[in-house]
Amino acid sequence: MASVNMSYLDPTTLMLIGIPGLQNVQFWIGFSFFAICLVALLGNTILLIIPTEHSLHQPMYVFLAVPAATDLGLCVAIAPKMLAIFWFGSCSTAFDACLAQLFFIHALQGMESGILLAMAFDRSVAICDPLRHASILTPSILVTMVLVVAIRAMVLVGILPILIKRLHLFHSVVIAHSYCEHMAMVKLAAEDIRVNKTCGLLVGFTILGFDMIFIFISYILIFQAVFHLHQKEARLKAFNTCTAHIFVFLEFYILAFFSFFSHRFGHVAPSTHILLSTIYLLVPPALNPIVYGVKNKVIRQRVAQIFLLNRHSQQ
């Protein structure tokens, strides 16, 4: 690694230090994140298994399986290296491996945002035009929607590591973070990073901003349809089908925009920002299966059947 005026030219290795200011206690913090990851892995694996039953090949359950897969991907992308830093002090990582982690984390976030939009569209059709729901959301349409969401996220997020790769001179190789995040890497550069910052903002608003606007529009239509129902029981039943999605939507976007803006414009303490950004990535994958399981009777029944079958097989 060549040093030029205390800078690094084309570094091949970077250092992730974990949580700045909390290095003395991050060993113990690691156990909390490990427990969260275990809950996320178990819950999302169950959500992936449930739609394999033919009777559950409905849009709602297909849309639950896709974010379950992205949540599993997030845990796999973040947890191993983060826990290695916390527990074993394994801080070094290859530059290209860091770019790969950055790509997978942000692409999976983009996919999850797109699926939340698709779920909002599914709910709006189910409530506003229930008789045409099955004819509008056909299996081929579902596959197309999922593919569009995945391709959009991969193409847009793919721009970010490519732009970082064009940077050659870095003033440091130490990332004050527990995982490879876009702005954390960009700020290491000793070159003009205005293009990287601008593209980061554009990608964020193109995915998160676009999806959030249309989710709001979907819920305006949903609430209009719900309040036009004459029976109170019908209104409560219709609204109850959306509560899990509303909770996940608020949880995802509030934490996402806090992390997004605090890294660029805020004056939040680094330890606070990194803790919250890690919580934003790992806690929703653990909470989402619980939220959907509590609110969905079919999922509760299938989970009970799975555990009962396992218990009978052991006996």
Salt bridges, closest charged atoms under 4 A:
ASP10 OD1 - HIS168 ND1 2.71
GLU53 OE1 - ARG302 NE 2.70
ASP96 OD1 - LYS165 NZ 2.72
ASP122 OD2 - ARG123 NH2 3.13
ASP122 OD1 - HIS133 NE2 2.64
ASP129 OD2 - ARG132 NH1 3.33
GLU181 OE1 - HIS263 NE2 3.34
ASP192 OD2 - ARG194 NH2 2.78
ASP211 OD2 - ARG152 NH2 2.76
